[in-house]
Structures are given as structure tokens and as C-alpha cells.
Amino acid sequence: MTCFCLPFRRKRSCPRSQSTELDEEVSDIQNVNIYTYKELHIATEGFSSSNKIGEGGFGSVYKGKLRNNTLAAIKVLSSDSRQGVREFLTEIKVITSIEHENLVKLYGCCVEGKHRILVYGYLENNSLAQTLLGGGHSSIQFSWHLRRNICIGVARGLTFLHEEVRPHIIHRDIKASNILLDKDLKPIISDFGLARLISPNLSHITTLVAGTAGYLAPEYAIRNQVTRKSDVYSFGVLLLEIVSGRNNTNRRLPAEEQYLVARAWNLYEAGELERLVDAFPDGDVNIEEACRFCKIGLLCTQDSPKLRPSMSTVLDMLIGETDVHGENVERPGLLFEFVDGHDQGKQKMKAEVENSSFIGGSGKQQDSNSSETVTSYGTMTFTSIYDRSN
């Protein structure tokens, strides 16, 4: 069992004093290497575009070679990054306080002037979003055996965060782009900038919505209540993505197939879950097991958090130690529609649920992190697939 404390000192101050406070907080963290900007500049060959391996709302990630010849993934936060000081400190403190084979390893950081940089262990095979779901030219053959191991590995990492660490950790942004693959194709959960701690005696934390549309649990998106079951919901969506080989939202498909969770539910009700399973070469798939994984995904995405299993139960279901055949599955919660925060007042009613339809709304879907500092300006409001009043 791993135990640690994560205090935050919230102060209002000018940018210079904020930088000083950040320096002090980082210097207080144990087991963190402090790199200079110069050595990371050298490690990445001047942050060369040829070494860039990722980019997002937070900034860019570069492949680099440290002075000891260790390869590293160097995450450079842009000056207008959505990841603020609080998220930067959270990511450092959470990752340096825990260790698990399915969690990313943080080597250290750089806090020098306006520069905020995180240095991670380099993972050779990128993310599930780019390899399995990206439609790119990945050479990885995602056999059923590999996908099964990825699902189980992610479940092990989340079980560790939810149940073995004290206080428990809610990741808040479980999604395909945050699941990386190492040289042995072992799944690694990354990006803890939005993580929150929750004591065992608390039912939920009330916080501004942050995360990625398509993976957000209904109660979190509508009522700002985040729990470990919010991560379970996100994992359920991810599980369906891995088994089906498709993104949770695809607006190029016919209307009845655009939303993966809704599609999975319709097929489950029709007794045709096997139609959701991705096509495998040479029939290299255990259809019965794949359908069982789909059912587990639906159990994780049930609208009521109380009905969703814990991650340890999910893990037992995945490895076959807990039978899922007799489990009843209630309708999933599916929320969609991104609305600009400037229209927050006008659109507030869209957070209320509509009746009887899985498909509705036409807001722009985004695949990006939305941090707590940004949600006061760009707020997510959603429409549900069905009436949640009962």
C-alpha cells in the first residue's frame, strides 16, 4: 500500500511571485531530478521538429537523450498552456509519490524562468489513440491477445490508483491518447495533470469539469461531481474502443452508429454484441471473450454511478475470476455536445436531459484536455441520451 500527502497552497500573486512559489514547491518535492533548460535543449537538439513526438493543448512532447544516454519524453508546456501551475505541481507530486508497472515514470522537471517542462521515461510505441484508433500507419498488429492484455493492464493501473494508494487517486482523464505502449506493448497510464485525491470516507469531490468529451461520466459533466466511478465510466468507454477498434465518436458514420456507447447498447439489447468486435485477420479472436469485454464496458458506463462496478471488480471480470453472464446491465449514460462558454447562460438548459433519443445535438466534438483553469471560460454542457429523472 502506498501512502502520501499532497498539500496545495493557493495564493493570489503576481507572475513573478507565482514563479518563486513554484520554485519553492518543486524544491520541496522528494525524488525529483531538476533539469536545467540548457541540458534539455541539448537533449532534444534544440527542441527540433524532427524530435517532436506529440502535440496538444498543453504544448509539445519531444524525444530526447539525457546526459546518461537515457531516452526520455520531454513534455514542454506552452506559455498559454491549459495546464496551469496547479496541474503542473499535481502531475509532479502524484507521479513521484507512486510506482506501478502500468503508470508512467517521471524522471524530473525543469522550472526555469517561464519554462515548465516535465521529463518522462520514453515509451517507444506511442499511444492507443495514434496506433490502434488513429488510422495511421502503425506496424503494430493489435491481435485479440494484445488487446486483452492492454485492457487488463490499464485496469490494474486504475485499481492501484483507486484502491491501493492512500488517499485514493482519481485520474479524471482516462482516454486512448493517455494510454501509452512501451517496447513490450505493455499499457502505461500517463498525464496526471488533472488528477485529484479523495479520502475513502468521501463519496465525491465537487470540482469544475475537466477532461475529454466522449469519456466524461454524466454526473460529472452535469453536476460537477467526480468520484472513482467517473474513472470507471471513462475506462468503460476505452474498453469498448479497444475491442471495437474505433473511436467513441465518429460523425462520418450513419447517425445510429456515430456514438460507440449507444451503438454497443443497441447491439446488446438485440443480442448482437459480436457485431461490435473489430475484424481480426485469420479469425484471431475469442468472440465469446470479446463480447464479455463489451458487456463489462457497458457495466462500467451505466448511467448511475452506484451501478458501476469498482475497478477491482472490473479487473476480476476481465481476467475471468468474476462471472458477468448473470449481471444485469442498465442503460448507459451518454453525454455529448460541446458548447462555447460564452453561451453558458443561454445554453444552461442543455445540461438538462432530453427524452427517448440516443442521438441529438450537433455541437463540435473535441479531443483535447480541458483543465480546471479553463473551464470558467469554456464550459462543457451536454445533452443526455435519455431521461435520467427516474
N, C-alpha and C positions, 0 to 999 in steps of 0.2 A: 504494500500500500504506500502511495506517495502522498506526502503532506507538504503544503507550503502556504504562505500568506502572500497576498497581492494587494498592498495598500496603494491608494491613489491620493495624491494631494492636489486638489483642484484650486488653482489660484488664477485670479484675473491679473494679467500683467502685460506689459508692452512686449513686442517681439524679442528685444534683447534680453529681458529678464526671463522670458519663456525659454530662450536658448540656454541661459545659465541654469535654470531649473532642470531642463532636460539633461544637461551635462551632469548635474548633481545626481539625478535619479539613476542615470545609466551607470555612473561610477559606483553607486550603492549595490548594483546587481552583482551577484556572485556568479562565477563560472562563465563569464562572457569575455571573449577576446575583443579588445578595442583596436580597430584598424585605423590607420591614417588614410586620408583621401588619396594621398600620393601613391601609397602602395596598392590601393585598389585600382587607381588609374593605370598603374603599370600592369597589374594583373589582367586587366581587360584590354590591354593595348590601346589605352586612351578611350575606353568605352566605345570601341569600334563597332560599327553596324554589322560587321561580319561575325561578331561575337554575341550579337543580340539574339536571345532565345525566347523572349516573351515580352508582351507589352499589354498594359491595361490602364484603367483609370488611375491607378496608384503611381504609375511610372513605367520603367523598363527593367527587364532582367537580362543580365549578361553572363555568359560563361567566362570564367577567369581561372588563372592558375596562380595560386598563392606562393609565397616565398619558399615554402616547404614542398613545392610541386604538387600540392593537393588541388584537385579541381573543385571549383566552387560555383554556385549560382548566386550572383550578386544582384540584389534587388535594390534599385536606385529609385527612391521616391521623388517624384517631380515636385517642384516648388508649390504647385497648385493641386497637389495630390488630395484625393478624397480621404486618404488615411492620415489623420491628424496626429498630434503629439500623443494623445491618449492611446490611440490604436497602435502607434509605434511602440510605446512602452509596454502595452499589453502583450504584443506579439513577442517581444524580447523576454519578458518576465515569465509568461506562460511556458514557452518552449524551453527555456533554460532550467525550469523547475521540474520538468518531467522527461521521461525517456521511455520509448516503446518502439518496437521494430516497425510499426506501421505509422509512426509520426515523424515528421520532418525533423532533421537535426540542424540546429542553429550553431554555426561556428562563432559568430560575433557580429559586431556592428561598427559603424562609423558615425560619429556625431561631431562634425567639424564645421563651424560656421553655419551656413544654411543647408549643408549636406546631411541627409539622413539615409543611411544605407544599411541593409541587412545582408549578412553573408551566410548562405546555407550550403549544406552538402549538395554536390551536383548529382542530379538524377538523370541518367543517360537517355531514358525513353519517354520524356515529356509527360503530358497529361492525357487523361482519358478523353478530354474534350478535343484534343488535337489528333489523337491516334485512332481511337475507336469511333468517335462521333463526328470528327471533323471533316470526313470525306476527302482527306488528303492522301498523300502517297506514302503512308506508313508501311514499313516492311513487316510489322508485327502481325502474326497470324493469331487472331483472337479466337482460339478454339473454345469449346464449351468448358473444358478443364481449366483453361486460363481464366475465363470469365468467372467461373465458380470460385476459384482461389482469390480473385480480386474482390468479389463480394464479401467473402469470409474475412479477408484481411482488413478491409475497411470496417466491417462490423467489430472485429477485435479491437481496432484502434478506438472506435467510438465507445465500446463497452468500457475500455480502460479509462477514458475521459469522464464518462458518466458515473461510473460506479467504484472505481478503484482509487481515483485521486480524491483527496480531501483538501479544500472544498471541491465539489464536482465542477467540471468544466463543460459549458455549452458552447459548441463551436460557432454556431449561427450562420455558417456559410458553406455547408456541405454541398458540393456540386462537382460535376465532372472535371472542370478546369482546376479544381483544388485537390484532385486525386492524381498524384504523380506516380510514375513507374520507375523503379531502379533498374540496374543492369540485369537483374534476375526476374524482372517484371513483377516484383512484389509491390503492392499498392502502398503509397505513403500519403497520409493526410497532411496537407500544407495550409498555409495562410491562416494564422491565428489572430489577425488584427482585429477581428470583431468578437473574439471570444469573451465570454462572461463567466464569472464564478457564481455558483449557487450553493448555499448550505443545504444539507439533507433535510432540514426542518422547514424549508421554504417550498411553497407549491409553485411559485413562478416569480419572475422578475418583470417589472413593468419598465419598458425602455422604448425609445423611438425605433421604428422599424429600420432594420439594416439587413442586407442580404441580396439575394438574386431572385428576380421574378421567375416563376415556374417551380421553384423549390421551397417557397415560403409557406409555412403552415397557416391555415385560415385564422386561427385565434391570435396568432402573432401579427399578421397583416392587418386585421380588423381592430383588435383590442389592445395591441402593443404588449401582449403578454407572452413572454418567451419562457419555455421550460425545456427540459431534456427531451420531452416528447416532440418539441419543434424540430430538433435534430433528427429524431426518428422519422418524422414526416419527410424531411429532405432526403434521408437515406432511402426511404421507400421509393421516391421519385428516381433517385440514382440507380437503384436496383432494377427498376423497370427499364431504364435507359440501357444498362449493361446487357440485360437479357435480350432486349429487342434490337439493340444496335442503332437506336435512333434518338434524337433529341426530344426533350419533353414537350417542345412546341415546334411545329413546322407549318407555317402558314401557306406553304405551297401545295399542301395536300388538300383533298376534299374536306369540307367543313367537319364532317363527322370523324375525321381521323387526325385533325390538327393537334389535338391535345392528348398526349400519351396516357395520362392517368384516366381520362374519360374513356379513351379507346379501350384501355385494359379493363375497366369496369363493365363496359358494354359486352366485351367478349367473355368476361367471367360470367355475367348473367346468362349469356347464350350458351355457356358450356363449351366455349371455343378458344380458351386461352392459348392453345398451341399455335394459333394464328399470329400471336404477338411475338413468338420466338423468332429470332433472326435466322436467316438461312445460313447453314454451315456446309462447307464442302464435304463431300463423301458421307453425308449424314452423320457427321461427327458431333452428335449432341444427344444427351439423355433427355428426351422430350418430357418425360414424367417429372424429372428433377427440375427442368427449366420452368415448367408450369407451376411447380411448387414454389419456386423462387418468385414467380409473378404473383402468386397468391400472397406470399409474405410481403411483397411490395404493396399490395392493396391493404393488407392488415396494418401496415405502417402509415398509410395515407388516409385512414378513416378520419372522418370529419371531427369526431370527438377525441380529444387527447387521451381521455380515460380509457378508450377502447384500444388505443395503440399499445402494442407490447413494449416492454423495456428493451434496451439494446442487448442485454444478456440473454433475454428470451429469444430475441431475433437471431442472435448467434446460435443458440441451441436449435432453433428451427432450421437454420441454414445447413448446419452440419448433421442434421437428422436425429438429434437427441430429443427433440420435442416434436410430436406429430402435429401437423397442421390440417390434416384432412377433415377433422371434426370441427375446426374453427369456423364460426360464423363471421362473415365479412359484411360490415355495414358500408353504406355509400361513402365514397371518398370525398374529401373537401378539395375543391379545385378553385383557385383564385387566379384571375388574370386581369389584364388591362392596366397599363402604366399611364398615370395622369400627371401632367405637369403640376408642380407645387403651387404655381401662381394661380391655378384654378381650384385650389384646395377648398375654398368656401363653396364655390359653385358645385363642385363635384362631390361634396361630402356625402350626399345621399347614395353615391355609387358604392360606398362601403357597405350599405345595406344590401341585403341579398335579394336576388330575383327568384322567381318561381320556375320550376319544372324544366329548365333547359340546361344542358351541359355546355352549350356553346353560346357565347354572347360577348358583346364588346368588341371594339376594334382598335384599342389603344396600341401604341407602339411597344413591342416586346424588346427588352434589352437584356444583354448578358453581361452585366457588369456589377461590381460590388457597389453598394450604397452605404456609406459609413454613417455613423450617428451624427457627425458634424454636418453632413449634407442634407439629412432628411428634413431639417427645418426649412430648407429652401426647395427641395424637390421631394414631395411626399407621395408615397405609394397609396393609391386607393384601388379597390378591386370590386369585381362582381363575382358572385359565387355561382356554382353550377346548379344549386337547388336551394330550397327554403331551409334554413338552418334553425328556424324558430321552434321546431318540435324537439 
